[in-house]
Amino acid sequence: MRHGLRGLSLALVLILFAPLGSRAIAEMDFSSPTVQEMRDFYGDEAFITIATGSRKPVYRAPAVATVITAAEIKAMGARSLDEVLETVAGLHVVPSALNRLDSIYSIRGIHTGFNPHVLLLMNGVPFTNNFNGGRPILFRLPVSNISRVEVIRGPGSAVYGADAFAGVINIITKDATDIDYTEVGGRAGSFGNQDLWLQHAIKSWPWHLNFALDLHRSDGDRHRKIDSDLQSALDQEFGTNASLAPGALKTDFDVLNLHLNLERGNWQIRNWYWQQDNAGQGAGGVQALDAKGGHSENLYLFDVEYKNADVADHWDLNARANYLYRKTNSRLYLFPPGARIPIAEDGNVSFDSPVGNVLFPDGVIGNPIAREDQIGFDIVSFYNGFSNHRLRFGTGIKYQSISTEEYKNFGPGVIDGSEDIVGGALVNVTGTPFIYLPDKSRTVFFLSVQDEWQISRNWEVTTGVRFDHYSDFGKTINPRIALVWATRHNLTTKLMYGRAFRAPSFSEQFAINNPVILGNPNLNPETIDTVELALVYRPIFDMQIGLNLFGYKANDLIEFIPDTGVDSSTAQNSRNQDGYGFELEGMWDFSETLRLRGNYAWQRSIDKDTRHRIPDAPGQQLYISADWQFLPQWLLHPQLNWVGSRKRAEGDLRENIKDYTLVGVTLRREEILKNLDFAVAARNIFDEDGREPSTGIIGNDYPVEGRHFWGELSYRF
């Protein structure tokens, strides 16, 4: 609590100090070199592309949107995409209580353990995990090659189709025009954190080329410990001593991130390779600590795009084709060596109907492997032949497939519960009826149309609709309409409605022989209808304030419902959810050398049937930061994150999750020597014992990372 009060005190200092700047701004010379340096660093105006498919200023875009630029990412000292997103109003990055502490992007109270409700794009191309509908498992992305991150909170299916449910995040990487020099850099710090990066561009060839390489690794904070886990309860039941708890969460990782892009005239070819090597399993696959397992993944995305702004009178054309390859390999010690486990006659773990209690001296081991392929082709064209109208037409097709392998020492086709002891030898059930998921594929076809109508100088209406047809569950239609009104010279008002959907994932439809979850091929897509009112106000020249109010109704949400008489749960369209709230955002160039930013979000999301709060999602969030150029070429960036008002699930009798405040600071010096830059940073300065929600199995929740530091050097030549 003491540390939390320190953090809130810092926030109050920033807020209370701000009014003193009105006289400074009135007297400021905006042509001064210092002000111009700040503008060159950050840019005067933010633009976004994902709201309509074309470039628009954020304040005029028909969406509630945020853009974070490379300069802002550099100033805040973010190491990963997760750290960047935590600065966005109404978005909280929380570790999954179900999926090995995988990052969840909780937006406006909408999230599940696999987080399929946020669409993540790389340069406009989705790289969705077909198995569970979310992102690559344990996805971590370094930031050195990011040009900007565009975030829409709210529905986006009228443009992007499936999974643009709670929001859309577009990661735009640097191209050759963004790289004026070769840069090499390194960073090292607490928890064995190490980063290396290299960027290079060639602009003298007919084809412009840029290359970027990141190495991103960590041993994880081994002081993030939990007191007990699922195996602790089994030890008490069977008199064993197998649990690794109390023990540390396994959060180590080793990431390779590689981009190679080519550009010439109307053509752009992008190649992205991402590799995760033997990442730690967090709290374990079934919330029993796993010290020996790991997750590896390889992702390759090839994207070729053709743009012609004058393909015919009043027409421009954007055609693109892409291929996505993913291979995942998880070695899971679901229960540790020495565990005695109740086993049903189908060979799976069962607490309700076991036929035997089996000793696993080498642990309960599963090794699922999956290969996913996605091939997409789409064409988008804009027509400007009508006065005051800009029409957008789109069509495309996408093929998705998954093929699986599995090796394990439990489950159907392996054991039947009559054994006394089962060793660590794994049985290959690939190609048999006993695998966790049969090979599956689907084809998706879409048509979309959008009209941006400039009714008058101050009024613009954007309407659109998209039709999607899935070969495995049918069709869905998602409309949108948005009114943008330049109410005054310094005030913009937006009123928006949109519908979005989420397609059932392959695991939700077809998972079999799983000790925890089973699929249901008769699922319907989830849907959400959202209404938003947004105000963007500039009371003075260099201050901007945004207020966003929203309400939504989400229907047919898919959850895994416990089956009668057995331990499994089957996917069902089981729940409806209502939500409402607001987000307040602000930015102020307080003085010639100080810029303040902040946001506050409040939301209530309610189960429509029970009227109980949706658990775990923050009801309130506060973020405040400053960029202070206190000396030429020196920049100090303090920041504060407060997360509060989280509720437990219905029936969970534990106390509500405690609020926490994290305070960090980054100090950066440009040109400490010629072409050499330097930075140092501290995170969680007051070593706050913040907690993220767990299920009741992990009783004391998941601790956040403790106090840590890093230092950085980068050189340009």
C-alpha positions in Angstrom: 0.0 0.0 0.0 2.9 2.4 0.9 4.4 1.9 -2.6 1.0 2.4 -4.2 0.6 5.7 -2.4 4.0 6.8 -3.6 3.0 6.1 -7.2 -0.3 8.0 -6.8 1.5 10.9 -5.3 3.7 11.2 -8.4 0.6 11.1 -10.5 -1.0 13.9 -8.4 2.2 16.0 -8.7 2.0 15.8 -12.5 -1.7 16.6 -12.5 -1.5 19.5 -10.0 1.6 20.9 -11.6 0.0 21.1 -15.1 -2.1 24.2 -14.6 1.0 26.3 -13.9 1.9 25.8 -17.6 -0.8 28.0 -19.1 1.2 31.2 -18.7 4.3 29.4 -20.1 2.4 28.3 -23.1 0.9 31.8 -23.7 4.5 33.2 -23.7 6.1 30.4 -25.7 7.9 31.0 -29.0 6.7 28.1 -31.0 9.3 28.8 -33.7 12.1 28.2 -31.2 14.6 25.5 -32.0 13.8 23.6 -28.8 10.1 23.4 -29.7 10.9 22.4 -33.2 13.2 19.6 -31.9 10.3 18.2 -29.9 8.0 18.4 -32.9 10.6 16.7 -35.1 10.9 14.0 -32.5 7.2 13.3 -32.1 5.6 14.6 -35.2 2.8 17.3 -35.3 -0.1 15.1 -36.4 -0.9 11.4 -36.0 -2.4 9.5 -38.9 -4.1 6.1 -38.9 -4.9 3.6 -41.7 -6.9 0.8 -40.1 -10.1 2.9 -39.4 -11.2 3.0 -43.0 -8.4 1.3 -45.0 -7.0 4.7 -46.1 -4.8 7.3 -44.3 -6.7 9.8 -42.1 -5.8 12.0 -39.2 -6.7 10.3 -35.9 -9.0 13.1 -34.8 -11.0 12.7 -38.0 -11.0 8.9 -38.2 -14.4 7.2 -37.7 -13.1 5.2 -34.8 -11.7 5.5 -31.3 -8.1 5.2 -32.2 -4.5 5.5 -30.8 -1.2 5.7 -32.7 2.1 5.1 -31.0 5.1 6.2 -33.1 8.6 4.8 -33.2 9.8 8.0 -31.4 7.3 7.6 -28.6 8.3 3.9 -28.2 11.9 4.9 -28.0 11.3 7.6 -25.5 9.3 5.4 -23.2 12.0 2.7 -23.3 9.6 -0.2 -24.2 11.3 -3.5 -24.9 8.3 -5.4 -26.3 4.9 -4.8 -27.9 3.2 -5.6 -24.6 4.8 -2.7 -22.9 3.7 -0.4 -25.7 0.1 -1.5 -25.5 -0.1 -1.0 -21.8 0.0 2.8 -22.4 -3.3 2.7 -24.4 -6.5 3.8 -22.7 -8.8 1.0 -21.8 -6.3 -1.7 -22.7 -4.6 -3.9 -20.1 -2.1 -6.6 -20.8 -2.8 -9.4 -18.3 -1.3 -12.9 -18.1 -3.7 -15.6 -19.0 -4.9 -17.7 -16.0 -5.6 -20.6 -18.4 -2.9 -20.5 -21.1 0.6 -20.6 -19.4 0.6 -16.8 -18.6 0.2 -16.0 -22.3 -0.4 -12.2 -22.7 -4.1 -11.2 -22.9 -5.1 -7.8 -24.4 -8.1 -7.0 -22.3 -10.1 -4.2 -24.0 -13.1 -2.7 -22.3 -13.7 -5.8 -20.1 -13.7 -8.2 -23.1 -11.3 -11.1 -22.8 -10.9 -14.8 -22.3 -8.0 -17.1 -21.4 -7.1 -17.4 -25.1 -7.8 -13.8 -26.1 -9.3 -14.3 -29.6 -11.3 -11.1 -29.4 -8.5 -8.8 -30.6 -7.3 -8.9 -34.2 -3.5 -8.5 -34.5 -2.1 -7.4 -37.9 1.4 -7.2 -39.2 1.4 -4.5 -41.9 -2.3 -5.1 -42.3 -2.1 -8.9 -42.5 -3.6 -11.1 -39.7 -1.4 -13.7 -38.2 -4.0 -15.4 -36.1 -3.4 -18.7 -34.3 -5.9 -21.0 -36.1 -5.9 -23.5 -33.2 -7.3 -21.2 -30.5 -8.1 -18.1 -32.4 -5.7 -15.8 -30.6 -2.1 -14.9 -31.3 0.9 -17.2 -31.5 1.3 -18.9 -28.1 3.5 -16.9 -25.7 3.9 -14.2 -28.3 6.6 -11.6 -27.6 7.6 -9.0 -30.2 10.6 -6.7 -29.9 10.0 -3.1 -30.9 13.2 -1.8 -32.6 11.8 -2.3 -36.1 8.3 -0.9 -35.4 7.5 2.3 -37.3 4.2 2.8 -35.5 1.4 0.8 -33.8 -2.2 1.6 -34.6 -4.9 0.6 -32.1 -8.7 0.7 -32.6 -10.8 0.1 -29.5 -14.2 -1.1 -30.7 -15.5 -3.2 -33.6 -13.6 -3.5 -36.9 -15.3 -6.4 -38.7 -16.9 -4.2 -41.4 -13.3 -3.7 -42.7 -11.3 -6.7 -41.3 -13.8 -9.5 -40.8 -13.4 -12.1 -38.0 -11.8 -11.4 -34.6 -11.9 -7.6 -34.9 -14.3 -7.9 -32.0 -13.0 -5.8 -29.1 -10.3 -4.1 -31.1 -7.7 -4.1 -33.9 -4.0 -3.7 -33.5 -1.8 -3.0 -36.6 1.9 -3.3 -36.3 3.6 -1.3 -39.1 7.3 -2.0 -39.5 9.9 0.3 -40.9 10.6 0.4 -44.6 13.7 1.8 -46.4 12.5 5.4 -46.1 12.4 5.1 -42.3 16.0 4.0 -42.1 18.6 6.7 -42.9 21.6 4.8 -41.5 22.8 1.5 -40.3 22.1 1.0 -36.6 23.3 -1.7 -34.2 22.3 -1.7 -30.6 22.3 -3.8 -27.4 20.5 -3.8 -24.1 21.2 -5.8 -20.9 19.6 -5.8 -17.5 18.0 -7.6 -14.6 16.6 -11.2 -15.0 19.2 -12.0 -17.6 17.4 -9.6 -20.1 19.4 -9.2 -23.3 18.5 -7.6 -26.6 20.5 -7.1 -29.7 19.3 -5.4 -32.9 20.6 -4.5 -36.3 18.9 -2.3 -39.0 20.2 -1.6 -42.5 18.7 -0.1 -45.7 19.9 0.0 -49.3 18.3 2.7 -51.5 20.7 2.7 -54.4 19.4 -0.4 -56.1 16.3 -0.3 -58.4 14.7 -2.2 -55.5 14.9 -0.5 -52.1 15.8 -3.0 -49.5 15.7 -2.9 -45.7 16.8 -5.5 -43.2 16.1 -5.7 -39.5 17.2 -8.3 -37.0 16.2 -8.6 -33.3 17.4 -11.0 -30.6 15.2 -10.8 -27.5 15.7 -13.0 -24.4 15.2 -13.2 -20.7 15.7 -15.7 -17.9 12.5 -14.4 -16.2 12.0 -13.0 -12.7 12.6 -16.0 -10.5 11.3 -14.1 -7.5 7.8 -14.3 -9.1 6.7 -17.2 -6.9 3.5 -18.9 -6.1 2.7 -20.7 -2.8 0.8 -23.7 -4.2 -0.5 -25.2 -7.4 -2.8 -28.1 -8.5 -0.1 -30.7 -7.7 0.0 -29.4 -4.1 -3.6 -30.5 -3.6 -2.8 -33.9 -5.2 0.2 -34.3 -2.9 -2.1 -33.8 0.1 -4.6 -36.3 -1.3 -2.1 -39.1 -2.1 0.8 -38.4 0.3 3.3 -37.6 -2.4 5.8 -34.8 -2.5 6.0 -33.9 -6.3 4.8 -30.3 -6.4 7.4 -27.7 -7.3 5.4 -25.1 -5.3 6.3 -22.9 -3.5 8.3 -22.1 -6.6 8.9 -19.6 -9.3 6.8 -19.1 -12.4 8.7 -20.2 -15.5 8.8 -17.0 -17.7 12.1 -17.3 -19.6 12.1 -16.8 -23.4 14.4 -16.5 -26.4 13.1 -14.8 -29.5 14.5 -14.2 -33.0 12.7 -11.6 -35.1 13.7 -11.0 -38.7 12.3 -8.7 -41.4 13.5 -8.4 -45.0 11.5 -6.0 -47.2 11.9 -5.0 -50.9 10.1 -2.1 -52.5 10.1 -0.7 -56.1 7.5 1.5 -57.7 4.1 0.1 -57.0 5.4 -3.1 -55.6 6.3 -4.0 -52.0 7.4 -7.5 -50.8 7.7 -8.2 -47.1 9.2 -11.2 -45.4 8.8 -11.7 -41.7 10.3 -14.6 -39.7 9.7 -15.0 -35.9 11.0 -17.8 -33.8 10.4 -18.6 -30.1 12.8 -21.1 -28.6 11.8 -23.3 -25.7 9.8 -20.6 -23.8 8.9 -21.2 -20.2 5.4 -22.5 -19.4 4.4 -19.9 -16.8 2.3 -21.7 -14.2 2.2 -24.8 -16.3 -0.3 -26.3 -18.8 -2.8 -27.3 -16.1 -1.6 -24.9 -13.4 1.0 -27.3 -12.0 4.5 -25.8 -12.1 6.5 -27.1 -15.0 10.3 -26.8 -14.7 11.3 -29.1 -17.6 8.8 -28.3 -20.4 9.0 -25.6 -23.0 7.2 -24.1 -26.0 8.9 -23.5 -29.4 7.3 -21.9 -32.4 8.3 -20.8 -35.9 6.3 -18.3 -37.9 6.9 -17.1 -41.5 4.8 -14.5 -43.2 5.3 -13.6 -46.9 3.3 -10.6 -48.2 3.4 -9.1 -51.6 1.4 -5.9 -52.3 0.7 -3.9 -55.4 -0.6 -0.4 -55.2 -1.6 1.9 -58.1 -3.1 5.2 -57.3 -4.1 5.8 -61.0 -5.1 2.4 -62.4 -8.0 4.1 -64.3 -9.9 7.3 -64.2 -11.0 8.0 -60.6 -9.9 4.5 -59.5 -7.0 3.3 -57.5 -6.1 -0.4 -56.8 -4.5 -2.3 -53.9 -4.0 -6.0 -54.5 -2.1 -8.3 -52.1 -1.3 -11.9 -51.7 0.2 -13.5 -48.6 1.2 -16.8 -47.2 1.5 -17.6 -43.4 3.3 -20.7 -42.0 3.4 -21.6 -38.3 4.7 -24.6 -36.6 4.3 -25.0 -32.8 6.0 -27.6 -30.6 5.0 -27.8 -26.9 6.6 -30.3 -24.5 4.4 -30.2 -21.5 5.0 -31.8 -18.1 1.4 -31.4 -17.1 2.2 -32.9 -13.8 5.8 -33.1 -12.4 7.9 -36.3 -11.9 6.7 -38.3 -8.9 3.0 -37.3 -9.3 0.2 -39.8 -8.5 -2.8 -39.0 -10.6 -6.4 -40.3 -10.7 -7.0 -41.7 -14.2 -10.3 -42.6 -15.9 -10.7 -45.6 -18.2 -10.1 -43.4 -21.2 -6.6 -42.7 -19.9 -7.2 -39.0 -19.1 -7.0 -37.3 -15.7 -10.3 -37.6 -13.9 -11.2 -36.4 -10.4 -14.9 -37.4 -10.7 -14.7 -41.0 -12.2 -11.2 -42.5 -11.8 -10.6 -46.2 -12.2 -7.1 -46.1 -10.8 -4.5 -43.9 -9.2 -1.4 -44.1 -11.3 2.2 -43.1 -10.4 4.1 -41.1 -13.0 7.8 -41.2 -11.9 8.8 -39.1 -15.0 5.7 -36.9 -15.0 2.6 -36.7 -17.1 4.0 -35.6 -20.4 2.3 -34.4 -23.6 4.0 -33.2 -26.8 1.4 -31.7 -29.1 2.8 -30.4 -32.4 0.8 -28.4 -35.0 1.5 -26.9 -38.4 -0.8 -24.1 -39.7 -0.9 -22.7 -43.2 -2.8 -19.7 -44.4 -3.0 -18.4 -48.0 -4.9 -15.2 -48.7 -5.6 -13.0 -51.6 -7.6 -9.8 -51.6 -8.3 -6.7 -53.8 -9.3 -3.3 -52.5 -10.2 -0.4 -54.8 -11.2 3.1 -54.1 -13.4 5.1 -56.5 -13.5 9.0 -56.4 -15.7 9.7 -59.4 -18.7 11.0 -57.4 -18.6 14.4 -55.9 -18.0 14.3 -52.1 -17.9 10.5 -52.0 -15.0 8.1 -51.7 -16.1 4.5 -52.2 -14.1 1.5 -51.1 -14.8 -2.0 -52.6 -13.1 -5.1 -51.3 -13.1 -8.8 -52.0 -10.9 -11.7 -51.1 -10.5 -15.3 -50.2 -8.5 -17.1 -47.6 -7.6 -20.7 -47.0 -6.7 -21.9 -43.5 -5.5 -25.3 -42.4 -4.0 -27.2 -39.4 -2.3 -30.5 -39.3 -1.3 -32.1 -36.0 1.0 -34.6 -34.3 0.9 -35.8 -30.8 3.2 -37.8 -28.4 2.2 -38.5 -24.8 2.3 -41.0 -22.0 -1.4 -40.7 -21.0 -4.8 -40.6 -22.6 -6.9 -42.7 -25.0 -4.8 -45.3 -26.9 -2.0 -45.0 -24.4 -3.2 -46.1 -20.9 -6.6 -47.1 -19.4 -6.2 -46.4 -15.7 -5.4 -50.0 -14.7 -1.7 -49.4 -14.5 0.2 -48.9 -11.3 3.1 -47.0 -12.8 3.5 -45.3 -16.1 7.0 -44.3 -17.3 8.2 -41.4 -19.4 8.2 -43.1 -22.8 5.9 -41.3 -25.2 3.4 -43.0 -27.5 2.9 -41.6 -31.0 -0.9 -41.1 -31.6 -0.5 -39.1 -34.8 -2.9 -40.2 -37.5 -5.1 -42.2 -35.0 -8.5 -41.4 -33.5 -6.7 -40.6 -30.2 -5.0 -37.4 -31.3 -6.0 -34.1 -29.6 -7.3 -32.5 -32.9 -7.8 -34.0 -36.3 -6.4 -32.2 -39.4 -8.9 -29.5 -40.4 -9.2 -26.7 -42.9 -11.6 -23.9 -43.9 -12.1 -21.4 -46.7 -13.2 -17.9 -46.1 -14.6 -15.6 -48.8 -15.6 -11.9 -48.3 -17.1 -8.9 -50.0 -17.2 -5.4 -48.5 -18.2 -1.9 -49.5 -17.7 1.4 -47.8 -18.7 5.0 -48.5 -17.0 8.1 -47.0 -19.5 10.9 -47.7 -18.4 14.5 -47.1 -21.9 15.9 -46.6 -20.6 19.4 -46.0 -17.4 21.1 -44.9 -17.9 20.1 -41.3 -19.9 16.8 -41.6 -18.7 13.4 -42.9 -20.5 10.1 -42.7 -18.8 6.7 -43.2 -21.0 3.7 -43.8 -19.9 0.2 -44.7 -20.8 -3.4 -44.6 -18.9 -6.7 -45.0 -20.2 -10.2 -45.9 -18.1 -13.2 -44.8 -18.7 -16.8 -45.7 -17.0 -19.6 -43.8 -17.0 -23.1 -45.3 -17.4 -24.7 -41.8 -20.1 -22.6 -40.1 -21.8 -20.3 -42.7 -22.1 -16.6 -43.3 -22.1 -13.4 -41.3 -22.9 -9.8 -42.2 -21.4 -6.9 -40.2 -22.4 -3.2 -40.8 -21.0 0.1 -39.5 -21.9 3.8 -39.6 -20.0 6.7 -38.2 -20.7 10.4 -38.2 -17.8 12.8 -37.8 -18.7 16.4 -37.1 -16.2 19.3 -36.9 -18.3 21.0 -34.2 -16.0 23.9 -33.8 -12.5 24.8 -35.0 -11.1 23.1 -32.0 -13.7 20.4 -31.3 -14.5 17.2 -33.2 -17.5 15.0 -32.3 -17.9 11.4 -33.5 -21.0 9.2 -33.1 -20.4 5.5 -34.2 -22.2 2.2 -34.4 -20.6 -1.1 -35.5 -21.2 -4.8 -35.4 -18.4 -7.4 -35.2 -18.0 -11.1 -35.0 -15.6 -13.8 -33.9 -15.4 -17.1 -35.7 -15.1 -20.3 -33.6 -11.6 -21.6 -33.6 -10.5 -25.1 -34.6 -10.1 -26.2 -31.0 -13.5 -24.8 -30.1 -15.1 -26.8 -32.9 -13.0 -30.0 -33.2 -10.9 -30.7 -30.1 -11.1 -34.3 -29.0 -9.4 -36.6 -26.5 -8.5 -33.6 -24.4 -8.4 -34.1 -20.6 -9.8 -30.6 -20.2 -11.7 -29.2 -23.2 -13.8 -30.7 -26.1 -14.9 -29.0 -29.3 -18.4 -28.5 -30.6 -18.9 -28.4 -34.5 -22.3 -26.8 -34.1 -21.1 -23.5 -32.7 -22.3 -20.1 -34.0 -20.0 -17.1 -34.2 -19.9 -14.6 -31.4 -21.3 -11.2 -32.2 -21.1 -7.7 -30.6 -23.0 -4.4 -31.3 -21.2 -1.3 -30.1 -22.2 2.4 -29.9 -19.6 5.0 -29.2 -19.5 8.8 -28.7 -16.1 10.4 -28.9 -15.1 14.1 -28.4 -11.7 15.4 -29.4 -11.0 18.9 -28.0 -8.0 21.3 -28.3 -8.6 24.1 -25.7 -5.3 25.7 -26.5 -2.7 25.3 -29.2 -0.7 22.4 -27.8 -3.2 20.6 -25.7 -5.6 17.8 -26.8 -8.2 16.1 -24.7 -10.3 13.1 -25.8 -13.4 11.7 -24.2 -14.8 8.4 -25.4 -18.1 6.9 -24.2 -19.1 3.4 -25.2 -21.7 0.8 -24.7 -21.9 -2.7 -26.2 -23.9 -5.9 -26.2 -22.0 -9.2 -26.9 -24.0 -12.3 -27.7 -23.3 -16.0 -28.0 -20.0 -15.9 -26.3 -18.2 -19.2 -26.4 -17.2 -20.8 -23.2 -16.2 -24.4 -22.2 -19.1 -25.7 -20.0 -18.5 -28.6 -17.7 -20.0 -31.9 -18.9 -22.3 -33.9 -16.6 -20.7 -36.8 -14.9 -17.2 -36.4 -16.4 -14.3 -34.0 -15.9 -14.3 -32.5 -19.4 -15.9 -29.3 -20.6 -17.4 -28.7 -24.1 -17.5 -25.5 -26.0 -20.9 -23.8 -26.1 -22.5 -20.5 -27.1 -23.3 -20.0 -23.5 -23.2 -16.4 -22.4 -24.2 -12.8 -23.2 -22.3 -9.8 -21.9 -23.2 -6.1 -21.7 -20.6 -3.4 -21.1 -20.4 0.4 -20.9 -17.8 3.0 -19.8 -15.6 5.9 -20.8 -12.0 6.7 -21.6 -10.4 10.1 -20.9 -7.1 10.9 -22.7 -4.9 14.0 -22.8 -1.7 15.3 -24.2 -0.1 18.7 -23.3 3.1 20.3 -24.5 3.4 21.9 -21.1 6.5 24.0 -21.9 9.2 24.1 -24.5 10.8 21.1 -23.1 8.1 19.1 -21.3 5.3 17.0 -22.8 2.7 15.4 -20.6 0.5 12.5 -21.5 -2.1 10.5 -19.7 -5.3 8.5 -19.8 -8.0 7.2 -17.4 -10.4 4.4 -18.2 -13.5 3.2 -16.4 -15.7 0.3 -17.5 -18.4 -2.0 -16.3 -18.9 -5.3 -18.0 -21.8 -7.5 -16.8 -23.0 -11.0 -17.4 -26.4 -10.4 -19.0 -28.0 -13.4 -17.3 -26.5 -13.3 -13.8 -25.9 -9.5 -13.7 -22.6 -10.1 -12.0 -19.4 -8.2 -13.0 -17.2 -10.0 -15.5 -14.2 -11.2 -13.4 -10.6 -10.2 -13.6 -10.9 -7.2 -16.1 -9.8 -3.9 -14.6 -12.7 -1.6 -13.8 -10.4 1.4 -13.7 -7.0 2.2 -15.1 -4.7 5.2 -15.0 -1.6 5.9 -17.1 0.5 9.1 -16.8 3.9 9.9 -18.4 6.1 12.8 -19.2 8.9 13.6 -21.6 11.2 16.1 -20.2 14.1 17.4 -22.3 16.0 18.9 -19.2 19.2 19.5 -21.2 20.0 19.4 -24.9 20.0 15.8 -26.1 18.9 14.5 -22.6 15.4 13.1 -22.3 13.8 11.9 -19.1 10.6 9.8 -19.3 8.8 8.9 -16.0 5.6 6.8 -16.2 3.0 5.5 -13.9 0.4 2.7 -14.4 -2.4 2.1 -11.9 -4.7 -0.9 -12.3 -7.7 -1.2 -10.1 -11.2 -2.4 -9.4 -11.0 -6.1 -10.4 -13.6 -8.6 -9.3 -13.4 -12.3 -8.7 -15.5 -14.8 -10.6 -18.9 -15.7 -9.1 -18.4 -18.3 -6.4 -14.8 -17.4 -5.8 -14.7 -16.6 -2.1 -11.2 -15.0 -2.1 -10.8 -11.3 -1.5 -11.0 -9.1 -4.6 -7.7 -8.6 -6.4 -5.7 -5.8 -4.9 -5.1 -2.6 -6.9 -1.5 -1.9 -7.8 0.7 1.0 -9.1 3.9 0.5 -11.1 6.3 3.4 -11.6 9.2 3.5 -14.0 11.6 5.9 -15.6 13.8 6.0 -18.7 16.8 8.3 -19.1 18.1 8.8 -22.7 21.1 10.7 -24.0 21.6 11.2 -27.7 25.1 11.5 -29.1 26.9 10.8 -25.9 29.8 10.3 -28.3 29.5 10.8 -32.0 26.7 8.6 -33.4 26.5 6.7 -30.0 23.3 6.9 -28.0 22.9 5.8 -24.4 19.9 5.0 -22.2 19.1 3.5 -18.8 15.8 2.5 -17.3 14.2 1.3 -14.1 10.9 -0.5 -13.8 8.6 -1.0 -10.8 10.9 1.3 -8.9 9.2 0.8 -5.6 9.1 -3.0 -5.9 5.3 -3.0 -5.7 3.8 -6.5 -4.9 1.3 -6.2 -7.7 -0.9 -9.3 -8.5 -2.7 -10.4 -11.6 -5.7 -12.7 -11.3 -5.5 -16.5 -11.2 -8.1 -19.2 -10.8 -8.6 -20.6 -7.4 -6.0 -23.3 -8.0 -3.3 -20.7 -7.7 -4.6 -19.1 -4.5 -2.4 -16.1 -4.1 -2.6 -14.9 -7.8 0.3 -14.2 -10.1 2.9 -11.6 -9.0 4.1 -9.0 -11.5 7.8 -8.5 -12.2 9.7 -7.0 -9.4 12.0 -4.0 -9.5 14.4 -4.3 -12.4 16.9 -2.2 -14.5 18.5 -2.2 -17.9 21.1 -0.2 -19.8 21.3 0.4 -23.6 23.8 1.5 -26.2 23.2 2.0 -29.9 25.5 3.2 -32.7 24.7 4.6 -36.1 27.1 4.5 -39.1 
